[in-house]
Amino acid sequence: MGIHVNCSKRNLSVIPHMNDSITWIDLSKNNIKMIQTWTFPDNAFANLYSISSIKFNGIANKRFGKRFLRLKNLKVLDMSGIEGKCVLEYIDSNMFSNFLFLEVLDISYCNVKDIDKGSFSNMPKLQYLNISYNRQLGFASLPNVTFNLNKTKIKSLNINGVNCVAGVGTELKCHHLLSLKETNLTALHVGSNRLEILEPGVFKNLPKTLEKLSMDENKLTSGPYILEFNMLENLRVFNASFQKHPPKFPNSIVDICIEKRELFKDVFHCQEVANNQTLKNIGADSSFIWHFPRNLEEIYAFSSRLYFKVPEFNISAPSLWIIKLQDNFLYSFEGPVHIQPTNNQITLDVSNNFCSHISTFAMKNGGQLQNFNISHNDIGQDLEKDAMGKHLSP
């Protein structure tokens, strides 16, 4: 298994001499600040041919020298400041160019403010990139982050929390993530960004390989972009929980965060999925079928302050088996909800929704429901009047 060395929290000011048989080392939570360019890349790690994972807190304005090209077994570089202090500030296009074998790069919580175009495209083996909670990057930095990622083997991209905690809602636009279209990305995390709306075309231009999309802890509102949801053909898990929750007090008041804004006029315009007349027709037609991605298995939208009366509508979701909608405000279940034939028995949780009414035909076409949790609501009077058990009849 090799030698694991934990030097975390040892109050180190320099990188110690290390045995060349080490495969894993943790240098985080130290005071290694004055690293000279020649000592850091050329001496400290140059002969660790067996090293597979390095963890330390990032230091501003430092590059990784050419001797890192020797480290063919190095797969993980964790510079995150989540458990220490990381101050990278600026990432230039050559900062990681000598990591030809790296698969996992974590620079979350590193106070990154600027990233050069294509800074991560020089790592052909890269699969997992985490730049989350660098609050001053803004969505404006995403074109630079994603540029030429198709030259890597990227599977997972975490851009949670790249906008400031406080402020008006943000918009995710087509050009922000357009470069991902030619990748084989399977997981995308866009949580905690004050995201309120998506420009039509964003879903349409995400890679067809996407299996997991997480947009939790935002302030999402509905819009035409929802009609593109079914274009995420291979999506299996969708998480939109914890919407519209205010930032923590008083941190949001004293937080000094300058969010990056767009520096150019967007010249790329997505093609609209539906025109205004189409949207009007959908709104007036109860027979309209809302098509979910054909491989979608799990939907999570609990604690999202959803507030509406459940009307009659149709959904088609062949692979769906879990729907979590608890802790919202679905105050009335009118229905019926027509669920097109699926391949699974569905688990639906609508508990604790302040619901005061459920019609006798709400679950008329709910034959696919195996587990239905409607506890902690106020529907006792409706159920008490139902001597024939019509509420529970499929």
N, C-alpha and C positions, 0 to 999 in steps of 0.2 A: 504493500500500500504506500510505501514511501514515508518520508519524514514530514510531519506537520509541525510547524513552529508558530506559536502564538506570542507575538511581542506587543499585543495590544495593551494600551494603558501602562506603559513602562516608563513614561516620561523621557523617551529617547529624543535626542536632538539631531542625531545622525543615523544613517542606516548602518546597522552592524555588519560585520563580515559574516558570510553565511557559507555553510557546507554545500558542496555542489550536488548532494543527493536529496536536497529538500524538494518536495513536490508541492507544498502549500505553505504560504506564510501570510500572517496578518500583522500589519504594521500600523493599524488605525489607532486613533485616539492618542497620538503622541505629539511631540512638538517639533517635528522635522520640518523646518522652514527654510533654512539656508542651504539648500541643495545646489551645489555648483553643477553646471551642465555636464562637465566631464566626469564627476564622481557618480552622479545618478545613473546615466545610461551605461557608461563604460566600465565601471568597477562593481557597483552594487549587485547587479543581476546578470552580468555578462556571461558568467560561466555556470549558471544554474540551468543546465541543459534538461534536467528532469522536472523543472517547475511547471505545474499545470494551472495554479491559481495564485494570484497576488492581490492582496487587499491592503490598501492604504488610503489616507485622505489626500485628495488632490491638492496640488500647489500651483499657484498662478504662474503663467508665463514660462512653463517648463515643457520641453519636448522630450520625446523618447528617442534616443540615438540609434544608430544603425546596428549596434550590437544586439538589439532586441530581435533582429532578423534571425539570430541563431537559436532563439528559444522556440523550437518547433513544437514543443509539447504544451506551451502556454495557451490555455483555452479561455481562462476567466481573468478579467481585470476589473476589480471592484474598487472604485474611487469614491463611492457614495459618502456623503456627509451626514447621512441619517443617524449615524451613531458617533459622529465626531464632528470635525470641521473640515469642509472642503471649499476652497476658493479658487476655482479655475478661471472664472470671469470671461475669458476669451479663448475660443478654440479655433486655431487656424487650420488650413487645409492639409498641413503636413504633420500635425500633432501625433496622429496615430498611424502614419503611413508605414511604420516599420513593424506593425503587428499583422503579418500576413497569415497567421494561423489562429488568430483570436476568434472565438465564437460568441463570447458574452462580454459586453461592455456596459458597466453601470456607472453613470456620472450623475445620478440623482442627487438632489439637495447640494449642489456644488456652486451655487451662486453664479451660474453661467448667464452671461448677458448677451453675448454675440457668438455666432457660429458661422464660419466661412462656408461657402457653397461647396457641397460635396465632401465635407470633412470626414464622413464615415464610409465613403465609397472605396477607400483604399484598402479595406479589410475584406478580401474576397471570401473568407470563411464566416464572416459575421452572421449570427443567427438571432441574437437577442440584444436589443439596444434599449436602454433605459435612460431617458433624459428628464425624468419626471421631477416636479417640484423645483424647477429653476424658474421662479415666478416672473422674472423680467424678460424672458425670451419672447413671450407672446406668440400668437398664431402666425404673426408676420415672419417668424424665423423658420417656420415649417418647410417652405420651399427649399431653403438651404440645407436643412436637416435631411430631407428625403431625396435630394438630388442624386441621381445615379445609384440609388440603393439597389437597383436591379442588377448591379455588378457584384452584389454580395449575395449571400444565401439567407437574407433576412426572413425570419419567421414571426418574430414578436417585436412590436414597437410600443413603448410606453411613453406617452406624452401627457400623462396626468399632471395637472397643476402647473402648466407653463404660462398661465395668466395670473395676474395679481388676485389676491383674495377678495378685495372689495372693488366695486365698480358696477357699471351697467352691464347688461347681458352682452355676450360676445357672439359672433357669427363665424361659423366654419365655412370657408368658401372653397370653390372647386380647385383653384390653383394652389391652395395650401397643401393638399395631399395628392395632387395629380400625378406626381412622379411615382407614387406607389402602385399605380395601375399595372405596370409591367413587372412587378415583383410577385413572389409566391408567399406573401404575408398571410399568416393564419390567425394572428391575434393582434388587436389594436385596442389600446386603452386611452380614452380621451376624457377621463373623469376630472372633477374638481377644477373646471376651467370657466365657470360662469357661463357655460354654453347655453344659449337661448334658442338659436335657430340655425338650421343648416341651409345653405344655398342649394336650390334644386340642382341635382347633378352630382352632388358629393357621393351619395350612395352608389349611384350608377357607375362612377369612375373608380370605385375601390376595387381591388383585385378580386377575381372570382374565387380565389382560394381561401378567402377569409372565413374562419370558423367561429371566432369569438370576438364580439364587439362589446366593449364596456364603456358606457357613457354616464356613469353614476355621479352623484354629487354635483349636478349642474342645475340649471334653471330652465330646462327644456319646455318649449311651448309647441303646440301642434302646428303643422303647416304642410304645404304641398309635398315637401320632401318625403313625407311618410309614404306616399304612393310609390316611391322607389324602393321601399324596404324589400319587396319580393325579388329585386334584382340581385340581392346578396345570396346567390343560389346555394352556396355551401355553408351558410351561417348555421351554427348549431346552438350557440348560447348568446343571448342578448340581455344585457344588464343596464337598466335605466333607473335604478333605485335611488332613494334619498335625493329627490329633486327639491329645489327651492328652499333648502335649509339655509338660514342666514349664517354668515361666518362667525367664528367665535368672538365673543366680547370679553375684554376690550382689545384683543390682539388686532382686530381689523381696523381699529381707530388709530392705533399708534404705529401700524405697519408702514414702513417707508418702502414703497414699491413703485417703480416707474415702468409701466408696461410699454413694450415696443409697439409702435404703430407701423402701418404699411407706409413704405417710403416711395411707392410707385403706384401709378394707376393701373388697376387690374385690366388687362386687355383680353383676358380669356373669359368667355361667357359660356356657361353650360347650356346645352339644349334643354328646354323645358320638357318635362315628362308629360304634363297635361296642361291644356290651355284653360282659360277661365270658364268657358262654356262646359267643358268636360267636368270641371270641379263642381259646377252648379248641378249638373245632371246626377252626379254621384250623391250629392247631399240630399237630393229629392227622391232617390231611388232606394227603397228598403231592400230590394232584391240584389243590390250591388254586392259582389263577393270581394271581401278583402283578402287578397292572396298573400300569405306569409311565405317566406323562403321555404322551399320544398324540403330542406334538410333541417329546418329549425326545430330544436328539441326543447329548449328551455327559455322562458321569458321571466325576467325579474324586474318588477316595477313597484316594489313595496316602499312605503314611507316616501311617496313622491308627490303628495298633495294633489293627487288626481281628484277632480271635483266634477262629477256629472251624473246624470241619470242614465242607466244602461238601457238603450233603446233596442229596437229590433235591428239586427244586422246579421250578415253572413260572413263566416271566415273559412278559409281553406288552408289547412296546415297539416299536410300528410304525416309529418314526423313528430309533431308536438306532443309532449306528455307532461310538462310542468309549466304552470302559470301561477306566479306569485304576485298577488295584488293587495296583500293585506296592509292595514294601517294607512288607508287613504280616505276619501270621502265619496264613495259610490253610494249615494244616499237612497237610491231607488232602483230596483231591478224590475224593469218592465218586460223587455224581451219581446218575443223569444229570440234567443241566440241560436242561430242555425250553424251547427258545426258540421262541415263537410266530412265525409268518411276519412278517418285517420288510421294509421298503422298501429296506434297505441291507445291504451286506456289513460285518460287524462287526469292529472291531479290539479285541482283549482282551489286556491286559497284566497278568499275575499273576506277574511275575518277582520273584525275591528274597523269597520268602514262607516260607522254611524248610519247604517242603512235602516230605514224605518218602514219600508214597504217592499214586498216581493209578490209579483203577480202569480196567479195559478198556472200560467203558461210560460213563465220565465225559462223553465228548463224543459220545455216541450220537446226539444230536439237534442237533449243532452245525454243521449245514450252512450256516448264515449266517456262520460265522467265516471271514474272509479272512486276517486276521493274528492269530496266537495266540502270544504271547510267554510262555513258561514257563521261561525261562532262569534260571540261578542258584538252582536248587532241588536237592533231593536225591532225584530220582526215577530215577536211573540204573539201579538194580536192577530196578525195574518194567519199564522200557523194554528192558533187556537180555533179560529173560525172554519178551518179546513178539515171537516169531519171525514171527507172522502179521500184525503191524502193526495189531492191533485198537485200540490206543490212539488211532490217528489216523484210524480209520474213522468217517465221519459217521453 
